[in-house]
């Protein structure tokens, strides 16, 4: 099984990925791990460029890139993700992984959100400067990146299998929910 986690800044995505990996025995692939795997496939430069691209101004980006080239790039990235996730039992955080792997039958796409107070409290100890500004800018960048590569609205429920509000259940509660969903999905596939 492959679990992808998209998340609002401060909602606990990295913590959830780490907890699920420990509890399930899955491999959590952070950015460095994904780049290492892409390098072993001979695709380091493509993935490095993808991970570091920041398509903020969509109009200027559309003017400077034609749609055919963008579609070819999306397909190359999807192919790399499929190769990286080939053996399954992995967790990938962010960077449109759920979109690029959406054809897998063993995929669980999770989106985490939370109330601002919850996120700000979590970020306060990790972030220097204006925490709210950091949170809003980070999420705006994620939304723009997601829209550019997927033509979907980041965080829209129809693009995920489950959306969880961690300010309601906490990260531990979210881990339990995801575990239960995995067990349910595994039981369905054995019937």
N, C-alpha and C positions, 0 to 999 in steps of 0.2 A: 504494500500500500504506500501511496505517496500523499503526504499532508502538506498543503501550502497554506501559509498564514499571511494574510494582508492585515494591516492594522493602522489605526490612528496613532500618532505620536503620543506616548505615555500610557497607552492602553494595556501594555504588558506583552506584546508579541514575542520579543526575544526571550523573556522569562518563560512564557508558555511553551515555546519551541524547546527550550532546554529541559523543562520539566517533563514534557511528553517524551522526549528522546530518552531520558533516564528511566521513566516509568514503563515505556513500551519496548525499549531496546532498539529503537530506531537510530539512524544516523542523522544528526542535525547538521546540515550543510550551511555554514556561514558564507559570506561573500568570498573570503579567502579560499575556503574549501571548494566552492563552485568554480572559482578561477583556476584552481589547481587541476580540477577535473577537466575543465575546458582546455587547459594547456596540454594535458595528456591526450586529448582528442585532436590537437593541432589547431585549436580555435581560441587561443588565449586572447589575441588582439581583438577579435570580434566581441568577445564577452566583456573584456576590459572596457572597450569603448561603450558598449551597451550599459554596463553598470555605472559608468561615470558620466553618461549623457544627461543633460538637464534641459529638455525642450520646454522652456518656460513660455516663450512667446510663440503661440501656435500659429499665428498668422505669418510671422517672419519665417518660421520653420517650414510652413507649407509653401511659401514662395521659393525658398532655397532648395527644397527637395521635391522631386516629383513622386506621385503616389505609387507608381510601378516600382521604383527603387525602394520605397518604404515597405511595400508588400514583400518584395524579395528579401529584404533585411529581416522582417518579421518571421518569414518562413525559415531563414537560416538560424535565427535565434531559437525558434521552436524546435528545430532539428537538434540543436545542441542540448537543449533542455531534455528532449526525449532520450538522447544518448546518456546524459548524466543520470537520469532517473530510471534507466533501463531495468536495474535489478530491484527497484522498489525499496520499501522500508526506510524511507528518508523523509525528512522534514525540511522544507525550503521556506525561508522568510522573505516576503516581499518580491519586488522586481517582476511583477506580472506572471509569476510562475504558474499560478492557477489558470491563467488564460492560455499560456503556451502549452500546458499539459492537459487541457480540457478534454481531449479525446480519450484519455486513459479511463478504463472502467474501474480502476482501483484508486481513484483520486478523491480526496476529501479537501474541499476548498473552504477555508475558514476566514471570516473577517471579524476582527476585534474592534469594538468601539467602546467609549466610556464618556461619562459626563466630564466637563471641563475641570471641575474641582478635584476629581479623582486623578485625572491626568496631570494637572498642575502640581498636586502634592507628590506624585511619583517622580516628576521631572525636577522638582525644586532641588533635590540633593545632587543631581547629576549635571545640571545645566548652570552655566554662568551667564549673567546678564538677565535680560527680560525673558522670563520663562514662557509667558503667553506668546510673545512675538516669535520665539523659537518654535513653539508648538504649531502656531498658525502657519509660519513660513514652511516648516517641514511638511505639514499636511498639504499645503498648496502645491509644493513640489511633487509630492507623491501623486496627487490627483492629476497634475499636468502630465507627468511621466506616463501614468496609466492610460490616460485618454489618448496620448500620442501613439502608444504602441498597440492599443486594443480597440480604440474607438468606442470604449465603454465608459460609463461613469463609475469612478472609483468609489467603492463602498455601497453601491446599489445592490440590494439583496438578491436580485435575480442572477447576479454574477458569481454567487457563492452558494455552497451547500448549507452553510449555517453562519449566522451573524450573532455574535455574543457581546453583551454589554458587561464588561468586566467591573464596572462600578457597581453593578447589581450583584454579581456572584464572586468577584475576585478572580485572580489568576488561577488559584487552586481549584475553584469551582469550575472555571472554564476548562481546565485540564480534565476534570472528571466528566464534564459534558462531552468533550471530544472523545475521551476513552469510551464512554458509553455508546456514542455514535459509531465508532469504529467497530465495536463488538456487534452492534446491531447490523451494520453493513456486512460484516464477515458472516454472520448467521444467515443473512439473506442470500449471500452468494453460495453457501453450502447446501441450500435447499433446492 
